[in-house]
Amino acid sequence: MPSTHQVDSILTDSVSLVGTQQKSIWIAGGSRSGKTSRSIAYYRQEIKNFATRNQGSPVGGQPIAPLHELPSPGFLVFAATGDTRWELRDRLLGAVGGQYPVFSTTPLGFFLEEVTLYWPLLTEEHPLYPGFPQRLRPETEQEFATRLWRQHLDSAQLQLAGVSEYRLVRRLLDTLQLAAMSGTPTEAIADVVSSGLLSEAEENHPTQETGDRRFWENATQACLQWRDWCWQQGFLTYGIAAELYWRYLLPAPTYQQQLPQRYQQIFADDVDEYPAIARDFFEICLQQGMRGIFTFNPDGGVRWGLNADPDYLQELSRHCHQERCQRHQPASLADSVANDAIRLVDDPTQSIALPDSVISLTQPSRSQLLQKTAATIARHISAGEVAPEDVAIIAPGLDAIARYTLTKHLTEHQIPIRPLNEQRPLTAVATVRALLSLLSLLYPGLGRLVDSDRIAEMLVVLTQQNQQPPAIDPVRAGLLADRCFVADVETPQLLGATVFSRWDRLGYRAQQAYEDLRQWVQDWSCHHREPASSPLVVLDAAMQKFVWQQRQPDYWEIEALRELMETANHYLEIAPQWDATATTTDILTNFIQLLHQGTVTANPYPMQQQPAAVTLATVFQYRSHRLSHRWHFWLDAGSSLWFSGGSAVLFAAPLFWKHRLGQPWKPSDRVATDEIRVRRILRDLLARVEERLYLCHSHLSANGQEQDGPLLSLVNAAVAEE
C-alpha cells in the first residue's frame, strides 16, 4: 500500500499539468479519491516554476542562492481544520524537499490573523480599541458575555422557557458567529431568525421558544452590545473577527490593493467545509489576478449545520477549470457497498444482500453490545488479524458509559485505546479535579471551593504510581479527609496524620504518602508568602511532583493536563481586563467555578505524535480529522443520531445558508436535510474503511427505547457475526 508521500510523488510524475498553468483549478471528488494529492502535485509544479524564475535549481536539488536570500513564493495554503492543516503542511514540505516554507492556515484563523494584522487600518474608521487586540477563547467568551448581559438575563428580556442561562448565552454567541460567517450584518439577526422560524400558523400564535419576535429583537440588541464592547476592549472572537473582516476589511481598497503583493496563488483544500465569506475572499483574489487551486468533496460538508456552506462555495467552480478525481487510494468499501447501502437507506423494503465484508453485531441491550464489541475487537487483535492502530470505533454519539466500558474491557486485554478529540469538560478528568482541589489549599480565600469529598479524591489521585494501587486507597483517604482536613473559608489546611487516635491503622505507605503531600502543600502554600507564586508555576510544580515523577499518564490524560495549562494561562491573562482591581483569589475563584460548571474549553495545541491505539471517535470527529482504517466498528448502528452524524446542528444554522437566507425552515426541509446528510455520511465513512465493517446494534438504547434509525436496514442486510 503506497504512503501519502508516495502517492504525491506518483501523481507529480504522472498527471498532465499542461494547459492549466494560468487557470484556476477546481478539483472535485469523493473522499480519498486523490484530490489533495492532485493539489499537491500542482503546488510542487508551481514551486518548480518559481525556483526556475528566481534562478534556483529545480526542487529536489540545491538552490544556487542561500535559502534566506530566496524570495518567498507567495503561496497561501488553506485547510479545513487545525489538525488537517498540520498534515497538509507536512505533505507540502515533503513534496518540495523542505526548501521553501509553507504558509498554511484555516479560514477562521485567516480572518483572525488578517483583522489583527490590519487592526490599525480598521481603527481609523471604526471605534475600536487603539491598542493591540487579544483573542478570547470560547470559555472566556461565554463568561464575559454572561457578565455583560447579567441585567438582561435576570429580567424577562433574555429568557426562553426550557432553556438554561448557559445554553441561552451559547446560543446567542453561536448565532452571532453564524451571521458573521454567512456575511449577514449583526443588525439583521432578528429579521433572519424571526422570518425563518415563523411558519404561517406560528405568526398568529407565536411561541416563546421560536416565534417571539420581541425576544429576537432583544437578542439582536444584546449581540450588538457584546460586539461593541469587544470592539472597545480589543477582544476578538471568531464571530467578531469574521464580521470585521467581511464587512469592513475585505471591501477596503487599501487591503485589496495589497493582496496581490502578498499572495500570488491560493491553495484551498476541502472548501466544502468553509464558511460563505471564504468564497467572497477567493473571488476577490481571482479578480486580482491570483490563481486558485481548490479541492471540493461533494460527500464532505462535515461542518454543514455549523458554519460551513458547501452549496455556496461550490458556485466558485464556475471561475475555474474543473477536474474530477474518481479512484479511491487505496481501495475501500465505498466501491462495493456505498451504492447498495444508500439504496437500502432510501428504501428499506428492498431485498439487497451486502457483501461478507459488512458484518452485524446484534445484542438485546446496549450494555451487552458494548461488551460484545470490545470482546470482538480484543479477539481479532489477539489473533494477529489486525493491529490496534488499524481499528476505529465510530459512533454518532459517545456517552460516558460507552467510553468507560470500551476503555475498561480493551485495557484489560492490554489493548491501548485513544479517544479522539473528546469534547468533555476538563473536570471530567480526575487528575484535573485533584489539581483544582490542591489550588484551593494553596491560595487564601478559596475554602468554599473544596470539601472533604474532594480532598479525599485528591489524596487518592495524587498518590497513584505506575502499575501499583494508590498509596492512599479510597477508605484511608476518606478517614484522612474527615479527621485531618480543616475546612475554613480563608485558610483550609491539612493537619498531621497523628491528630486522631487510630492513626496507626493507616499503614506506613499511606501515612508516608500523606505526609509527603502535606509537606509539599506547606512548602508551596501562598497563604503567607509575598508575593504569591503564579498559579501557573504552582500547577506546573504540582504536575511535576504528583504526575510526571510518580507515573506515566495516558495519552488523553496528558491532553487534559495540557488543556488545563493552556486554559489557565489564557484566563489569568484575560480576566484582569474585566476588573483591574481583581485579586489572584478572585480570579482563581472564578476560574475554578467556571471549570466545575462543566464548561467545555478550547482544544489544546495539537500533538504531532499519536499513540498506536484503537481510535474511539464520534462520526463528526472522525470525518473532521479525515482518518481512515482497515476495520471499522460502527457503534449504535440503529440509533436515530445518524441523521445528524453526531454533530449538534447549531440553532438556526440553516437560516443563514446563502441559497435560503431567512426563508422559513419547515419540518419537510429538516427531513430532506437529514436524508442528504445520511447519504454523505455513508459515502464518506465507507470510503474511509478498507477491509471490514462491523455494524454494532442493540435492540434497546441506553434509555430502554427501541432503536429504529436510518441504518437499521443495513444491519438487517449484513452478515451476522458467528
Beta strands, then each sheet from edge to edge (+ up, - down):
strand 1: 25-29
strand 2: 75-78
strand 3: 103-105
strand 4: 134-135
strand 5: 235-236
strand 6: 265-268
strand 7: 291-296
strand 8: 321-325
strand 9: 358-363
strand 10: 391-395
strand 11: 417-419
strand 12: 485-486
strand 13: 493-494
strand 14: 614-618
strand 15: 629-634
strand 16: 689-698
strand 17: 719-720
sheet 1: 3+ 2+ 6+ 7+ 1+ 8+
sheet 2: 4+ 5+
sheet 3: 11+ 14+ 10+ 15+ 16+ 9+ 17+
sheet 4: 12+ 13-
end
